[in-house]
Amino acid sequence: MTLQEKKHDVVNFSVLICLVLIVFKSAGSVIATNWSWWWVFSPIWIYLSLNVLFYISAALYKFSKDFEEPQGRIDENALNLDKRL
């Protein structure tokens, strides 16, 4: 199973849970009658917020690595220049 297939499985599961909660809320079931609509749609917004947090943290990690690397590249280039001369 590839990573893309796993991602679709999680999305499908979140949508399925959300649809079940919408049916329970609309039908007046004991499970979700007293819940607000925010909690009925929570499987979707929790999934989306976790994705946003993951991508922000991955971007911050990447940018922090990019700011650290240039000094190392400069030192490597200086060493290579000495060897070439």
Wavefront OBJ file of the C-alpha trace (Angstrom):
o trace
v 0.000 0.000 0.000
v 1.494 3.303 -1.041
v 1.474 6.512 0.971
v -1.100 8.034 -1.397
v -3.475 5.119 -0.797
v -3.077 5.442 2.988
v -3.880 9.138 2.803
v -7.080 8.404 0.902
v -8.010 5.776 3.495
v -7.722 8.326 6.306
v -9.736 10.899 4.366
v -12.402 8.320 3.519
v -12.583 7.246 7.168
v -12.968 10.864 8.347
v -15.704 11.504 5.787
v -17.464 8.262 6.699
v -17.459 9.099 10.413
v -18.706 12.610 9.625
v -21.532 11.255 7.470
v -22.559 8.821 10.211
v -22.633 11.657 12.764
v -24.670 13.862 10.393
v -27.217 11.061 9.969
v -27.394 10.551 13.742
v -27.796 14.287 14.378
v -30.429 14.695 11.661
v -32.381 11.640 12.788
v -32.423 12.806 16.390
v -30.492 9.802 17.639
v -29.370 9.647 21.262
v -25.723 9.592 20.163
v -25.511 13.086 18.640
v -28.730 14.882 19.563
v -27.166 17.212 22.120
v -24.012 17.842 20.118
v -23.426 21.105 18.314
v -22.807 20.987 14.590
v -19.135 21.856 15.263
v -18.683 18.463 16.920
v -20.647 16.662 14.234
v -18.229 18.005 11.610
v -15.199 17.556 13.890
v -13.733 14.521 12.043
v -13.194 16.747 9.004
v -11.866 19.875 10.726
v -9.628 17.878 13.080
v -8.130 16.044 10.094
v -7.600 19.309 8.212
v -6.076 21.107 11.204
v -3.637 18.241 11.833
v -2.596 18.370 8.179
v -2.053 22.127 8.356
v 0.035 21.760 11.523
v 2.097 19.007 9.927
v 2.818 21.020 6.788
v 3.680 24.158 8.778
v 6.084 22.223 10.991
v 7.659 20.512 7.965
v 8.100 23.878 6.220
v 9.642 25.447 9.324
v 12.017 22.508 9.660
v 13.009 22.796 6.007
v 13.573 26.536 6.249
v 15.656 26.137 9.412
v 17.829 23.561 7.629
v 18.201 25.872 4.626
v 19.459 28.674 6.846
v 22.031 26.379 8.461
v 23.419 24.881 5.250
v 24.845 27.900 3.402
v 27.778 28.267 5.818
v 28.638 24.617 5.318
v 28.478 25.032 1.559
v 30.745 28.060 1.707
v 33.312 26.127 3.747
v 33.178 23.174 1.343
v 33.576 25.474 -1.645
v 36.547 27.198 -0.020
v 38.195 23.824 0.587
v 37.548 22.739 -2.983
v 39.016 26.016 -4.257
v 42.209 25.435 -2.259
v 42.521 21.960 -3.730
v 42.015 23.238 -7.265
v 44.727 25.869 -6.935
l 1 2 3 4 5 6 7 8 9 10 11 12 13 14 15 16 17 18 19 20 21 22 23 24 25 26 27 28 29 30 31 32 33 34 35 36 37 38 39 40 41 42 43 44 45 46 47 48 49 50 51 52 53 54 55 56 57 58 59 60 61 62 63 64 65 66 67 68 69 70 71 72 73 74 75 76 77 78 79 80 81 82 83 84 85
